[in-house]
Amino acid sequence: MTHPSIHARTHPDKIAYQMAGSGTAISYRELDERSNQGAHLFRALGLKPGDHIAFLMENRLAFMEIAWAAQRSGLYYTAISRYLTKDEIAYIVRDCGAKVFITSPGCAAQVAELVTGTPGEPLFFMLDQAEPGFRAWDKEVAAQPPTPIADEVAGYDMLYSSGTTGRPKGIKKAFENNKIDQPNPFLRVLCADMCGMNAESIYLSPAPLYHAAPLRFNMMTIVLGGTSIIMEHFDAEEFLKLVEKHKATQSQLVPTMFVRMLKLPDEVRKRYDVSSLKGAIHAAAPCPVDVKAKMIDWWGPILIEYYAGSEGNGVTVCNSQQWLAHRGSVGRAVVGKVKILGEDSEEMPTGEIGTVYFADAPVFTYHNDPEKTKRAYNEKGWSTLGDVGYLDADGFLYLTDRKSYMIISGGVNIYPQETEDILITHPEVADVAVFGVPNEEMGEEVKAVVQPHDMSRAGKEFEEQLILFCRKHLSPIKCPRSIDFEPELPRTPTGKLVKRHLRERYWPK
């Protein structure tokens, strides 16, 4: 393992990052200098190791420059989704304790209301042409020296994953005062050992950078000395075109992208040479067995699946050869040890279903939520993401359910409680249940079943009103695509909603 600053000395003119659409690029030397300048600016602003920054912007070179500046100055950096609402963004900025917030003109409307001049709020910066209320990041960072700061120390991403209570929770790694080139064992195993990534790699990045996997894989590419081509946004045919154009060797995708590429006409799929690909890493959502089989038939046995959460508490990996012998598996553990526990916390025999735990694995905490952190661990110190599954005789893990009816749509985790909490505030809604239903392209989509106060209101007009009501408060991806109506929702005598009785109606037996 190494660091881009070392590659900047040995291969200064080699391209580190390049935008796929515009073609703009940054060399290792430029990345090193700009991230040094960013680190100096953070120190000049009073930030010290262990402090937080947050940023919200589209896929662009500055995204990675800022991430590396924070990494080499010991800061926690929180990348925020562009598709969240103003309230959701404001909550994360407050909750992570950001002392600096950086955005772009394209996101200005989403964050303008954050700038109030209140004592203690972050210092607000904007890229390109700064709007009123924002300091000019480009101007201030350019005034800093391009040499390393004196107290370099490794910082970490602190990304947010929604919880079943509805509020996003930051996943925080303990500050360890490590050197900036401290290795990441999981990424080393997955990227270098499993995928063969190295200094000759051309990594094609098709996803939004604010997600954990795209951000981390883009950083790991540069740690290894390769080149990353970053798509501004995903398009199925454009992805294939870019593989051929740049002779891409590795990429990290989600199953929805596979579905969209497989739906292209045969003549389009056959038009592009993808033989340069040596590794296609995928995770984030269940991949239908037939979809994965078709991708292996098309691209060859280069698909590598892993199961992990942003929590980083354990990882399983399954290459194509292993998957073909264990269809439907998400692999064997490479970080931590998989344990399947029953309701009484006893270890389950091979083939028996239970809650998936990781033992002897990295420790994590949920920022500002000690109770949720406590619930993620058992008395032995093993941690769980709440998923359910079983192990086969060879130690391969199979997942049979998802935590607390979490919805995974196009690789994005959606938690129903947050949507339910909005819909129930509508004056004409008596009760509500939200869950995922099958969607051929996205894997799942959000469905709501509503109990109106007056059943005569049930119908298309009321459905549209409720969807619009929800979209005023939440990101569209969290809002139901459709709503059905029932005179009464199934609840136990104690008032607990038996959601599975509703959900099972929409899923094939």
C-alpha positions in Angstrom: 0.0 0.0 0.0 1.1 3.5 -0.7 -0.3 7.1 -1.1 -0.8 9.3 -4.1 1.8 11.7 -2.8 4.4 8.9 -3.5 3.1 8.4 -7.1 3.3 12.2 -7.5 7.1 11.9 -7.1 7.6 8.9 -9.3 5.0 9.5 -12.0 4.1 13.2 -11.7 2.5 13.6 -15.1 0.4 10.4 -15.1 -3.4 11.1 -15.0 -4.9 10.3 -11.6 -8.6 11.3 -12.4 -10.3 12.2 -15.6 -14.0 13.2 -16.1 -15.5 10.9 -18.8 -17.8 13.5 -20.4 -15.7 16.7 -20.4 -12.3 15.0 -20.6 -10.9 17.3 -17.9 -8.1 15.6 -16.0 -5.8 16.0 -13.1 -2.3 14.5 -12.8 -0.8 12.9 -9.7 1.4 16.0 -9.3 -1.6 18.3 -9.5 -3.7 16.1 -7.1 -0.8 16.1 -4.6 -0.4 19.9 -4.8 -4.1 20.7 -4.7 -4.8 18.3 -1.8 -1.8 19.9 0.0 -3.3 23.3 -0.6 -6.6 22.1 0.7 -4.9 20.7 3.8 -3.2 24.0 4.5 -6.4 25.9 4.1 -8.1 23.6 6.6 -5.4 24.3 9.1 -5.5 28.0 8.4 -9.3 27.9 9.2 -8.5 26.3 12.6 -9.4 22.7 11.8 -7.3 20.1 13.6 -7.1 16.3 13.4 -10.4 14.7 14.4 -12.6 17.7 13.2 -15.3 17.4 10.6 -16.0 18.8 7.2 -19.0 18.1 4.8 -19.4 18.6 1.1 -22.2 18.4 -1.4 -21.5 18.5 -5.1 -21.9 16.7 -8.4 -19.3 14.2 -9.7 -16.3 16.4 -10.5 -12.5 16.5 -10.0 -12.8 18.9 -7.0 -14.8 16.2 -5.2 -11.7 13.9 -5.0 -9.3 16.8 -4.4 -11.2 17.8 -1.3 -11.5 14.2 -0.1 -7.7 13.7 -0.4 -7.1 17.1 1.3 -9.2 15.9 4.3 -7.6 12.5 4.3 -4.1 13.9 4.6 -5.0 16.4 7.3 -6.7 14.0 9.7 -10.3 15.2 9.2 -13.5 13.3 9.1 -15.2 14.0 5.8 -18.9 13.6 5.1 -20.0 13.5 1.5 -23.7 14.2 1.2 -26.1 13.0 -1.5 -27.3 15.6 -3.9 -30.7 13.9 -4.0 -31.6 14.6 -0.4 -34.0 17.4 0.6 -33.0 20.7 2.2 -34.1 19.4 5.7 -32.2 16.2 5.3 -29.0 18.0 4.2 -29.3 20.4 7.1 -29.7 17.6 9.6 -26.5 15.8 8.4 -24.5 19.0 8.4 -25.6 19.7 12.0 -25.3 16.1 13.2 -21.7 15.5 11.9 -20.5 18.7 13.5 -19.1 20.1 10.2 -16.8 23.1 10.8 -16.5 23.6 7.0 -19.1 23.0 4.3 -18.2 23.1 0.6 -20.6 23.0 -2.3 -20.9 23.9 -5.9 -23.2 26.4 -7.8 -25.2 23.4 -9.1 -26.2 22.6 -5.5 -26.6 26.2 -4.3 -30.4 26.1 -4.1 -30.4 23.1 -1.8 -28.1 24.7 0.7 -28.7 28.4 0.5 -31.0 28.3 3.6 -28.2 26.8 5.7 -26.3 30.1 5.6 -27.9 32.1 8.4 -24.9 33.8 10.1 -25.7 32.0 13.3 -22.7 31.7 15.7 -21.2 28.3 15.5 -22.4 27.4 12.1 -19.9 26.0 9.6 -17.8 28.2 7.3 -19.5 27.9 4.0 -17.5 27.7 0.8 -18.5 27.4 -2.9 -16.5 26.2 -5.9 -16.3 28.2 -9.1 -18.1 31.5 -8.8 -19.1 31.8 -5.1 -22.6 33.2 -4.5 -23.5 35.6 -1.7 -23.0 34.1 1.7 -20.3 31.7 0.5 -16.5 32.1 0.6 -14.6 31.3 -2.7 -13.0 27.9 -2.2 -11.0 28.1 -5.4 -9.5 31.5 -4.6 -8.6 30.7 -1.0 -7.2 27.3 -1.7 -5.0 28.6 -4.5 -3.4 31.0 -2.1 -2.0 28.1 0.0 1.4 26.4 -0.5 1.4 23.2 -2.5 3.7 21.5 -0.1 2.6 19.0 2.7 1.4 20.3 6.0 3.7 19.7 9.0 1.3 17.4 10.9 0.0 15.0 8.3 -2.2 12.3 9.7 -4.8 10.0 8.3 -8.4 11.2 8.2 -11.5 9.1 7.4 -14.8 9.3 5.6 -17.9 9.4 7.9 -20.8 8.6 5.7 -24.5 8.5 6.6 -26.7 5.5 6.4 -30.4 5.9 7.3 -31.6 4.0 10.4 -34.9 2.3 11.0 -35.9 5.3 13.2 -35.9 7.3 10.0 -33.0 9.7 10.8 -29.7 9.1 8.9 -26.8 8.0 11.2 -23.2 8.7 10.6 -20.9 5.7 10.7 -17.8 6.7 12.5 -14.4 5.0 12.7 -12.4 5.7 15.8 -9.6 8.2 15.2 -6.4 6.2 15.4 -3.7 8.8 14.6 -2.5 6.7 11.7 0.0 7.6 9.0 -1.6 8.8 5.8 -0.6 5.6 4.0 -2.2 3.3 6.6 -3.5 0.3 4.6 -7.2 -0.6 4.3 -7.3 -4.5 4.6 -10.7 -4.9 2.9 -10.0 -2.7 -0.1 -6.6 -4.3 -0.4 -8.2 -7.8 -0.6 -11.0 -6.8 -2.9 -9.3 -4.4 -5.2 -5.7 -5.7 -5.4 -6.0 -9.3 -4.6 -9.4 -10.2 -6.0 -9.7 -7.8 -8.9 -6.0 -7.5 -9.8 -6.0 -3.7 -9.5 -2.5 -2.1 -9.7 -0.6 0.8 -11.1 -1.7 -0.2 -14.6 -5.4 -0.3 -13.9 -7.9 2.0 -15.6 -10.9 2.1 -13.3 -14.2 3.3 -14.7 -16.4 4.8 -12.1 -20.1 5.0 -13.1 -21.8 5.9 -9.8 -22.3 9.0 -7.7 -19.2 9.7 -5.6 -21.1 10.4 -2.4 -21.8 6.7 -2.0 -19.3 4.7 0.2 -18.2 2.2 -2.5 -17.6 4.7 -5.4 -15.7 7.1 -3.1 -13.5 4.4 -1.5 -12.8 2.6 -4.8 -11.8 5.9 -6.5 -9.4 6.6 -3.6 -8.0 3.0 -3.7 -7.4 3.3 -7.4 -5.1 6.2 -6.7 -3.5 4.5 -3.7 -2.5 1.7 -6.1 -1.2 4.2 -8.7 -3.9 3.6 -11.4 -6.1 6.0 -13.3 -9.8 6.6 -12.6 -12.3 7.7 -15.3 -15.3 9.2 -13.6 -18.6 9.3 -15.3 -20.7 12.4 -14.6 -23.8 10.1 -14.5 -24.5 6.6 -15.5 -25.8 5.7 -19.0 -25.8 2.0 -20.1 -24.5 2.5 -23.6 -22.1 5.2 -22.6 -20.6 2.9 -20.0 -19.9 0.3 -22.7 -18.5 3.0 -25.0 -16.1 4.2 -22.3 -14.9 0.7 -21.5 -13.8 0.4 -25.1 -12.5 3.9 -25.4 -10.3 3.9 -22.3 -9.6 0.1 -22.3 -11.0 0.1 -18.7 -9.8 -2.8 -16.6 -12.0 -2.6 -13.5 -15.3 -1.1 -12.5 -17.7 -1.1 -9.5 -21.4 -1.3 -10.3 -24.8 -2.2 -8.8 -27.2 -4.7 -10.2 -29.5 -2.1 -11.6 -26.7 -1.1 -14.0 -26.5 -4.7 -15.1 -30.2 -4.8 -15.8 -30.1 -1.6 -17.9 -27.1 -2.9 -20.0 -28.8 -6.2 -20.5 -31.9 -4.4 -21.8 -30.0 -2.7 -24.5 -30.7 -4.1 -28.0 -28.3 -6.9 -29.0 -26.7 -4.9 -31.7 -25.9 -2.2 -29.3 -24.4 -4.6 -26.7 -22.3 -6.3 -29.4 -21.1 -3.0 -30.8 -18.5 -2.3 -28.1 -15.4 -4.3 -27.1 -15.4 -4.9 -23.3 -12.7 -7.5 -23.3 -10.3 -5.2 -21.4 -12.4 -5.6 -18.3 -10.7 -7.9 -15.8 -12.9 -7.2 -12.7 -16.5 -6.0 -12.3 -17.2 -5.5 -8.6 -20.8 -5.4 -7.4 -22.7 -5.1 -4.2 -25.3 -2.7 -2.6 -28.3 -4.7 -3.6 -29.4 -8.3 -4.3 -28.5 -9.3 -7.8 -31.1 -11.7 -9.3 -29.5 -15.0 -10.2 -30.6 -14.9 -13.8 -29.2 -11.4 -14.3 -25.9 -12.3 -12.8 -25.7 -15.5 -14.9 -26.4 -13.5 -18.1 -23.6 -10.9 -17.2 -21.1 -13.8 -16.6 -22.1 -15.2 -20.0 -21.6 -11.8 -21.6 -18.5 -10.5 -19.8 -17.0 -13.8 -18.7 -16.2 -14.9 -15.1 -15.0 -11.5 -14.0 -17.9 -10.5 -11.7 -16.9 -10.2 -8.0 -19.6 -9.7 -5.4 -19.2 -8.6 -1.9 -21.5 -8.2 1.1 -20.7 -5.4 3.5 -22.2 -2.3 5.0 -20.8 1.2 5.2 -20.2 0.2 8.8 -17.2 -1.9 7.6 -17.7 -4.4 10.4 -17.1 -7.4 8.2 -16.9 -8.5 4.5 -17.7 -11.5 2.4 -16.5 -11.9 -1.2 -17.5 -14.2 -4.0 -15.8 -14.4 -7.3 -17.6 -15.7 -10.4 -16.2 -19.2 -10.2 -17.3 -19.5 -6.6 -20.7 -18.1 -7.4 -21.2 -20.6 -10.2 -20.6 -23.3 -7.7 -22.7 -21.6 -5.0 -25.4 -19.7 -7.0 -27.1 -17.0 -4.9 -24.3 -16.8 -2.4 -22.6 -13.5 -1.4 -19.4 -15.4 -0.6 -17.1 -16.3 2.3 -15.7 -13.9 4.9 -12.5 -12.1 4.2 -12.8 -9.6 7.0 -14.2 -10.9 10.2 -15.9 -14.3 10.7 -19.5 -14.9 9.9 -21.7 -16.2 12.7 -25.4 -17.1 12.3 -27.3 -16.7 15.5 -30.8 -17.8 16.5 -33.3 -15.9 18.5 -31.7 -17.1 21.8 -28.2 -16.0 20.5 -27.1 -19.6 19.9 -25.0 -20.4 16.9 -27.1 -22.1 14.2 -26.1 -25.3 12.4 -25.1 -25.3 8.7 -28.1 -24.5 6.5 -30.2 -23.0 9.4 -31.4 -19.4 9.0 -30.6 -16.8 11.6 -29.2 -13.3 12.1 -25.9 -12.6 10.4 -23.1 -11.5 12.8 -19.4 -10.8 12.2 -16.9 -11.8 14.9 -13.3 -10.7 15.3 -14.2 -7.8 13.0 -13.5 -4.0 13.0 -15.4 -1.9 15.5 -17.7 0.9 14.5 -20.1 3.4 16.2 -23.1 5.3 15.1 -22.4 9.0 15.6 -24.5 10.5 18.3 -26.5 7.3 18.8 -25.1 5.1 21.5 -28.3 3.1 21.8 -28.2 2.1 18.1 -24.6 1.3 18.5 -25.3 -0.9 21.5 -28.1 -2.8 19.6 -25.7 -3.6 16.8 -23.5 -5.7 19.2 -24.1 -8.8 21.2 -22.5 -9.8 24.6 -19.5 -11.4 22.8 -18.8 -8.2 20.9 -20.0 -9.5 17.6 -21.8 -7.0 15.4 -24.7 -7.2 13.0 -26.3 -5.1 10.3 -29.6 -6.9 11.0 -29.6 -9.1 8.0 -30.8 -12.7 8.0 -29.2 -15.7 6.2 -27.4 -19.0 6.5 -24.1 -20.7 5.8 -23.6 -23.7 3.6 -21.2 -26.5 4.3 -18.3 -24.7 2.6 -18.8 -21.5 4.6 -20.6 -19.5 1.9 -23.2 -17.0 3.1 -26.7 -16.7 1.6 -28.9 -13.8 2.6 -32.6 -14.6 3.0 -34.0 -11.3 4.2 -33.0 -7.7 4.7 -32.8 -5.7 7.8 -36.1 -4.4 9.1 -37.8 -4.5 5.7 -35.2 -2.1 4.3 -35.9 -1.3 0.6 -33.0 -1.5 -1.8 -33.8 0.4 -5.0 -31.1 0.7 -7.6 -28.4 0.1 -5.0 -29.8 2.8 -2.7 -30.9 1.8 0.8 -34.3 3.2 1.8 -35.8 2.8 5.2 -39.7 2.8 5.3 -40.1 4.3 8.7 -39.0 7.7 7.5 -41.6 7.7 4.7 -44.3 6.4 7.1 -43.5 9.2 9.6 -44.2 11.7 6.9 -47.4 10.2 5.5 -48.9 9.7 8.9 -48.8 13.4 9.4 -51.3 14.0 6.6 -54.6 14.9 8.2 -56.6 12.4 6.2 -54.3 9.4 6.9 -55.3 7.1 9.8 -52.5 4.5 9.4 -49.8 3.7 6.9 -47.3 0.9 6.0 -44.4 1.4 3.6 -42.3 -1.5 2.2 -40.6 -2.6 -1.0 -42.3 -4.4 -3.9 -40.6 -5.9 -6.9 -39.3 -3.7 -9.7 -37.6 -5.4 -12.7 -35.1 -2.7 -13.3 -34.5 -1.2 -9.8 -34.8 -4.4 -7.8 -37.4 -2.9 -5.6 -39.6 0.2 -5.5 -41.3 2.0 -2.6 -44.9 1.0 -2.0 -47.4 2.5 0.6 -50.6 1.0 1.9 -52.7 3.7 3.6 -55.7 3.5 5.8 -57.7 6.7 5.2 -59.9 8.2 7.8 -62.7 8.1 5.2 -62.5 5.1 2.7 -64.5 7.1 0.2 -61.4 9.1 -0.4 -59.5 6.0 -1.7 -58.7 6.4 -5.3 -56.3 7.9 -7.9 -56.8 11.5 -6.9 -56.0 10.9 -3.2 -53.0 8.7 -4.2 -51.5 11.5 -6.3 -52.1 14.0 -3.4 -50.3 11.8 -0.9 -47.3 11.2 -3.2 -47.0 14.9 -3.8 -47.3 15.5 -0.1 -44.5 13.1 0.6 -42.2 14.6 -2.1 -42.5 18.0 -0.4 -40.7 16.5 2.6 -38.4 13.7 1.3 -36.2 12.9 -1.6 -38.3 11.4 -4.4 -36.5 8.1 -4.2 -37.9 7.6 -0.7 -41.4 8.4 -1.7 -43.9 5.7 -2.9 -44.4 5.2 -6.6 -47.9 3.9 -5.9 -50.3 3.7 -3.0 -53.0 1.2 -2.2 -55.8 1.7 0.3 -57.2 -0.6 3.0 -60.0 0.0 5.5 -57.7 -1.4 8.3 -54.1 -2.3 8.6 -53.0 -5.5 10.3 -51.8 -4.8 13.9 -51.4 -7.0 16.9 -53.4 -6.4 20.1 -50.4 -4.5 21.4 -50.5 -2.2 18.4 -47.5 -3.6 16.5 -47.9 -3.4 12.7 -47.6 -6.8 11.1 -46.1 -5.5 7.9 -45.3 -8.9 6.4 -49.0 -9.6 6.0 -49.2 -6.7 3.6 -45.8 -7.1 1.9 -46.3 -10.8 1.1 -49.2 -10.0 -1.2 -46.9 -8.2 -3.6 -44.0 -10.7 -3.7 -44.1 -14.0 -5.7 -44.4 -17.1 -3.6 
